[in-house]
Amino acid sequence: MFTFFDDNGEICNEKIYNRTIAISLDTLKEKEKSILVAGGEHKVKAIKGALKGKIANVLITDQYTAKRLLE
């Protein structure tokens, strides 16, 4: 996915979004399974945004990132 979204899982920049070739965030939200694979300290904020915005409903990550997400 190449879509910039904020802490709430909403599109950050509509102008860039309209010029991007990617599955839409609305389409991802409608899917039965939308899988996010991410990990690392620098990804925690983005993962939280994706989960909060319901962009993904399955998360595959490492134990350290999972612990940070639960804090």
N, C-alpha and C positions, 0 to 999 in steps of 0.2 A: 504494500500500500504506500502510495506517495501522496498523502494528503496531510497538510499541516492543520492540527487541531489544538485547541486550548485545554486548560485544566478541567474543563467540563465536558470535553469531547465534542465541542462545537467547532465549526470551520473558523480558522483564524483570519484568513484573507480571501475574501470572495473572488477578487480579481485573479489571484494565482490559482485558486480552486477551479475556476471556469476554464483555465488553460491547461489543466492537468489531465492526463489520461490515467484514470484509475477507477476502480469500482466506487460508486458513491457511498458516502457514509450512511445515507438513508437505506440503501440496498443492504449494506452490512448489518444494519440494525434489524432488518426483517428476516435475516437468515436464521435457520434453526441452530446452526453451529457456525460461529465466526471465531476462528482461532488466532490468538495473538501469541507469538513466540518472541520473547524479549527478556533480557536480563542485564544486570549491572547497575551500579549506583547511579550512573548518569541517565538511566532509563526509568527510574521509579516514578518521576513526575508524569512522564508520558503514559506509562502503564496505568497509573491512577486515572488520568484523563480519559483514556480509552475505555476503561471499565466503568467509570462514572457516566460517560456518555453512551454506554451500551453499544459501543462500536465492536467490542469483542465479548463473547460470553464463555470462552474457554481460554485459559492462560497456561502456557508452558514456560516455566522459568526455573532459575536455580534457587537453592535454599536460602541464600543470603538476600536475594531480592524479595523473595516471598516473606521473609522475616521483616524486612523494611516496610513492605506493603501492609503488614498486619499491625505495625506500631501505631 
